[in-house]
Amino acid sequence: MDESTEQLGKQLQERIHQLFGRSLGIREVDAGSCNGCEVEVNALTNAIHDIERFGMHIVASPRHADMLLVTGAVTRNMEMPLIKTYRATPSPKMVVAMGSCAASGGPFLSSYAVVGPVDSLIPVDVYIPGCPPRPQAIIHGIMVALDLLEEANNR
């Protein structure tokens, strides 16, 4: 891992501890992606990036999540599951749209099987661009979401 990622991770760890006093639970939702973004999310948990040492955990249930990390243009099959997952996530919750497809629908937007980008169904706090975004960009996007949460808490 390069030095800049290590520094970003340490900043993220401090921010998470400051805001939550515990780990940040992230529920990843594949709303209809090509799996490119999922490969990068998996890279976050490998020995190189190891986000768990920075206080972030991928959780199995939205009820344990503080953040939804949504990938892919939302397909018709995933429309209701995404809405139900959003509703099941306790407040305050953050939603991060990861990748070009989640942000805009990408090349699949005009397909009969696609409802649209994530923000056409649920509110999105942060967009992480890329096809797919690199792990460093994902970590940075999570940091931006935490900054927004901190600003909202200070109002």
Secondary structure, 3 states (H helix, E strand, C coil): CCHHHHHHHHHHHHHHHHHHCCCEEEEEEECCCCCHHHHHHHHHCCCCCCHHHHCEEECCCHHHCCEEEEECCEEHHHHHHHHHHHHHCCCCCEEEEECHHHHHCHHHCCCCCEEECHHHCCCCCEEECCCCCCHHHHHHHHHHHHHHHHHHHHC
